Amino acid sequence: IVHVQDYEVDAMLGLDMSGGGLVARIARWFERICLRRADVLSSISNSMMDRAIAKGVKPERVLFFPNWSEVDRFLAVGESAREELRDRLGLSGDKKLCLYSGNIGEKQGLENVLLAADAMRDEPVEFVLVGQGAGLGFLKQRAEELALPNVRFLPLQPWEDLPALLSLADCHLVVQRKGVADAVLPSKLTNILAVGGQSLITAEKGTELANLCSEYADIAELVEPENLDQLVSGIKEVLTKPRFNETAQNYARNNLDKETVLRAFEAELR
């Protein structure tokens, strides 16, 4: 069984990180062998399953195995836990919180978040980026160059603090660059939905994330990737909404619960 969480080769080529030529051909060859020799190939979305078939995997060998959430952990976060974490991290209680939590790399295009923070520097909004990755050093340097008073960087937080951390945010940033649509699907979104978070998602039309937003109208705010004006206006729109998103949490409860997902996958395998 080969499980595809991300199509890293497609993401690499879509972001023009390989330089093309021999590296690209070797990467494609290696991927093709891994995918086509699998007895079962599972992946996390319909579009990624379709991509596997387009790469030569027989349709009867492809199974749906989505990212899950331990939904019960996120259903009810106590106010005391939330405030204790806010105090421990030194986050302002007087400002709206825009949160990005996850990998900080090439695929996300987080430099646009810094530009959005620059455009909103005079507003009562704090941008907090939690995580680590290859792009962290560049982002910190860029934030210093822009002298952003409303941006903070925090390391990855303990797993037990994740529900409280996510519940603090007034706007969750689920951002990607152009060129990686449906090659990767942000796994962070499952827990954001489970906690009932309000999200700003960047995705191109026709992608899995865009289709999700179309099918469930209130589940998140959708804007084009790498469009700064839309990013800023989208963040402002999310910040006008209540912090709790019932549509998001209901979707997670009905579709993303860990035990439900695992039972369905096991049944398919058998």
C-alpha positions as CSV (number, residue, x, y, z in Angstrom):
1,I,0.0,0.0,0.0
2,V,1.4,3.4,-1.0
3,H,-0.3,6.4,0.6
4,V,0.0,9.8,-1.2
5,Q,-0.2,12.7,1.2
6,D,1.4,15.2,-1.2
7,Y,2.5,14.9,-4.8
8,E,5.9,16.4,-3.9
9,V,7.3,16.0,-7.4
10,D,4.4,17.9,-8.9
11,A,4.8,20.6,-6.3
12,M,8.5,20.8,-7.0
13,L,8.0,21.2,-10.7
14,G,5.0,23.5,-10.3
15,L,7.1,25.8,-8.2
16,D,10.0,25.5,-10.7
17,M,12.3,24.3,-7.9
18,S,14.0,21.5,-9.9
19,G,15.6,23.5,-12.7
20,G,14.0,21.0,-15.2
21,G,16.1,18.7,-17.3
22,L,17.6,15.6,-15.8
23,V,16.5,16.2,-12.2
24,A,12.9,16.4,-13.3
25,R,13.1,13.3,-15.5
26,I,14.6,11.2,-12.6
27,A,12.0,12.5,-10.2
28,R,9.2,11.6,-12.6
29,W,10.7,8.1,-13.2
30,F,11.0,7.4,-9.5
31,E,7.5,8.5,-8.8
32,R,6.0,6.5,-11.6
33,I,7.7,3.3,-10.3
34,C,6.5,3.9,-6.8
35,L,2.9,4.6,-7.8
36,R,2.4,1.9,-10.5
37,R,3.9,-1.0,-8.6
38,A,1.6,-0.5,-5.6
39,D,-1.1,-3.1,-5.0
40,V,-3.2,-0.3,-3.4
41,L,-2.7,3.5,-3.7
42,S,-4.6,5.7,-1.3
43,S,-4.8,9.4,-1.2
44,I,-6.6,12.2,0.7
45,S,-8.8,13.9,-1.9
46,N,-10.8,13.1,-5.0
47,S,-8.6,15.3,-7.2
48,M,-5.4,13.6,-5.9
49,M,-7.0,10.2,-6.6
50,D,-7.8,11.4,-10.2
51,R,-4.2,12.5,-10.5
52,A,-3.0,9.0,-9.6
53,I,-5.1,7.5,-12.3
54,A,-3.8,10.1,-14.8
55,K,-0.3,8.9,-13.8
56,G,-1.1,5.3,-14.8
57,V,-2.5,3.7,-11.6
58,K,-5.4,1.4,-12.4
59,P,-8.7,2.9,-11.0
60,E,-9.6,-0.2,-9.1
61,R,-6.4,0.1,-7.1
62,V,-7.1,3.6,-5.9
63,L,-8.8,4.2,-2.5
64,F,-9.9,7.3,-0.6
65,F,-8.1,7.8,2.7
66,P,-8.6,11.4,3.9
67,N,-6.8,13.2,6.6
68,W,-8.7,12.8,9.9
69,S,-9.1,14.8,13.1
70,E,-9.6,13.6,16.7
71,V,-12.7,15.7,16.6
72,D,-13.6,15.1,20.2
73,R,-10.4,16.9,21.4
74,F,-11.5,20.0,19.5
75,L,-15.2,20.2,20.1
76,A,-15.1,22.1,23.4
77,V,-12.1,24.0,24.5
78,G,-12.5,25.6,27.9
79,E,-12.1,29.3,28.3
80,S,-9.5,28.8,31.1
81,A,-7.3,26.6,28.9
82,R,-7.5,29.2,26.1
83,E,-6.6,32.1,28.4
84,E,-3.8,30.2,30.1
85,L,-2.2,29.5,26.7
86,R,-2.7,33.1,25.6
87,D,-0.9,34.4,28.7
88,R,1.9,31.8,28.4
89,L,2.5,32.8,24.8
90,G,2.2,36.5,25.5
91,L,-0.5,37.1,23.0
92,S,-2.6,40.3,23.1
93,G,-6.1,40.0,24.4
94,D,-7.0,43.3,22.9
95,K,-6.3,42.5,19.3
96,K,-7.8,40.2,16.7
97,L,-5.5,37.2,16.0
98,C,-4.6,36.0,12.5
99,L,-2.9,32.6,12.9
100,Y,-0.8,30.4,10.6
101,S,0.3,27.2,12.2
102,G,2.2,24.5,10.3
103,N,5.1,24.0,8.0
104,I,6.9,27.2,6.8
105,G,8.3,26.4,3.4
106,E,8.2,27.2,-0.3
107,K,4.6,25.9,-1.0
108,Q,2.8,28.3,1.3
109,G,3.9,31.7,-0.1
110,L,3.9,33.2,3.4
111,E,5.7,36.3,2.3
112,N,2.3,37.6,1.1
113,V,1.1,37.2,4.7
114,L,3.8,39.6,5.8
115,L,2.7,42.1,3.1
116,A,-0.8,41.8,4.3
117,A,0.4,42.5,7.9
118,D,2.2,45.5,6.5
119,A,-1.0,46.8,4.9
120,M,-2.9,46.3,8.2
121,R,-0.2,47.5,10.6
122,D,-2.4,50.3,11.9
123,E,-5.3,48.0,12.7
124,P,-5.9,46.1,15.9
125,V,-4.7,42.8,14.4
126,E,-1.8,40.5,15.4
127,F,-0.4,38.1,12.9
128,V,1.2,35.0,14.6
129,L,3.1,32.4,12.6
130,V,3.7,29.2,14.5
131,G,6.0,26.5,13.1
132,Q,9.3,25.7,11.5
133,G,10.6,24.9,8.0
134,A,13.1,25.9,5.3
135,G,11.5,29.3,4.8
136,L,11.5,30.4,8.4
137,G,14.8,32.3,8.2
138,F,13.8,34.2,5.1
139,L,10.5,35.2,6.6
140,K,12.0,36.5,9.8
141,Q,14.5,38.5,7.8
142,R,11.8,39.9,5.6
143,A,9.7,40.8,8.7
144,E,12.7,42.7,10.1
145,E,13.2,44.6,6.9
146,L,9.5,45.7,6.9
147,A,9.8,46.5,10.6
148,L,6.4,44.9,11.3
149,P,5.2,45.5,14.8
150,N,2.2,43.2,14.3
151,V,3.9,40.0,13.4
152,R,5.2,37.3,15.8
153,F,7.0,34.0,15.2
154,L,6.5,31.1,17.6
155,P,7.9,27.6,17.6
156,L,5.7,24.5,17.1
157,Q,3.6,24.1,20.2
158,P,3.0,20.8,22.1
159,W,0.2,18.6,20.6
160,E,-1.8,18.9,23.8
161,D,-2.0,22.7,23.4
162,L,-3.2,22.5,19.8
163,P,-6.9,22.7,20.5
164,A,-6.5,25.8,22.7
165,L,-4.1,27.4,20.2
166,L,-6.5,26.9,17.3
167,S,-9.4,28.2,19.3
168,L,-7.6,31.5,20.0
169,A,-7.6,32.5,16.3
170,D,-10.1,34.9,14.9
171,C,-8.8,34.1,11.4
172,H,-6.9,31.0,10.3
173,L,-4.6,31.4,7.3
174,V,-4.6,28.4,5.0
175,V,-2.4,29.7,2.2
176,Q,-0.6,28.2,-0.8
177,R,1.2,29.5,-3.8
178,K,0.1,29.1,-7.3
179,G,1.4,25.9,-9.0
180,V,0.7,23.5,-6.2
181,A,-3.1,23.2,-6.5
182,D,-4.2,19.6,-5.9
183,A,-0.6,18.4,-5.7
184,V,-0.8,19.1,-2.0
185,L,-3.7,19.5,0.4
186,P,-3.1,21.4,3.7
187,S,-3.6,18.8,6.4
188,K,-3.8,21.6,9.0
189,L,-7.3,22.4,7.7
190,T,-8.9,19.3,9.4
191,N,-8.2,20.4,12.9
192,I,-9.1,24.0,12.1
193,L,-12.5,22.8,10.9
194,A,-12.8,20.5,14.0
195,V,-12.3,23.5,16.4
196,G,-14.9,25.5,14.4
197,G,-12.3,28.0,13.2
198,Q,-12.9,30.8,10.7
199,S,-10.5,30.3,7.8
200,L,-9.1,32.3,4.9
201,I,-8.2,29.8,2.2
202,T,-6.1,30.6,-1.0
203,A,-7.0,28.3,-3.8
204,E,-7.6,28.4,-7.5
205,K,-11.0,27.7,-9.0
206,G,-11.7,24.0,-9.7
207,T,-9.4,22.7,-7.0
208,E,-10.4,20.5,-4.1
209,L,-10.3,23.4,-1.6
210,A,-12.3,25.7,-3.9
211,N,-14.9,23.0,-4.5
212,L,-15.2,22.5,-0.7
213,C,-15.9,26.2,-0.3
214,S,-18.4,26.2,-3.1
215,E,-20.3,23.1,-1.7
216,Y,-20.3,24.5,1.9
217,A,-20.8,28.2,1.4
218,D,-20.0,29.3,4.9
219,I,-17.1,26.9,5.7
220,A,-14.3,29.4,4.8
221,E,-13.5,32.6,2.9
222,L,-11.9,31.8,-0.5
223,V,-9.4,34.0,-2.4
224,E,-7.0,33.7,-5.3
225,P,-3.4,32.6,-4.4
226,E,-0.8,35.3,-4.5
227,N,-3.3,38.1,-4.8
228,L,-2.4,40.6,-2.1
229,D,-5.5,42.7,-2.5
230,Q,-7.8,39.7,-2.2
231,L,-5.8,38.4,0.7
232,V,-6.1,41.6,2.7
233,S,-9.8,42.1,1.9
234,G,-10.5,38.4,2.7
235,I,-8.8,38.7,6.1
236,K,-10.8,41.8,6.9
237,E,-14.0,39.9,5.9
238,V,-13.2,36.9,8.1
239,L,-12.4,39.2,11.1
240,T,-16.0,40.6,10.9
241,K,-17.4,37.2,11.7
242,P,-17.9,35.4,15.0
243,R,-14.9,33.4,16.0
244,F,-16.8,30.1,16.0
245,N,-17.9,28.6,12.7
246,E,-20.7,26.1,13.2
247,T,-20.6,25.0,9.5
248,A,-16.9,24.1,9.8
249,Q,-17.3,22.1,13.0
250,N,-20.3,20.2,11.7
251,Y,-18.4,19.3,8.5
252,A,-15.5,17.9,10.6
253,R,-17.9,16.0,12.9
254,N,-19.6,14.3,10.0
255,N,-16.7,13.7,7.7
256,L,-13.3,13.9,9.4
257,D,-13.7,11.9,12.7
258,K,-10.7,9.6,13.1
259,E,-12.5,6.4,13.9
260,T,-15.0,6.9,11.1
261,V,-12.3,7.5,8.6
262,L,-10.2,4.5,9.8
263,R,-13.2,2.1,9.8
264,A,-14.2,3.1,6.3
265,F,-10.6,2.6,5.0
266,E,-10.3,-0.8,6.7
267,A,-13.6,-1.9,5.1
268,E,-12.4,-0.8,1.7
269,L,-9.1,-2.7,2.1
270,R,-10.8,-5.9,3.2
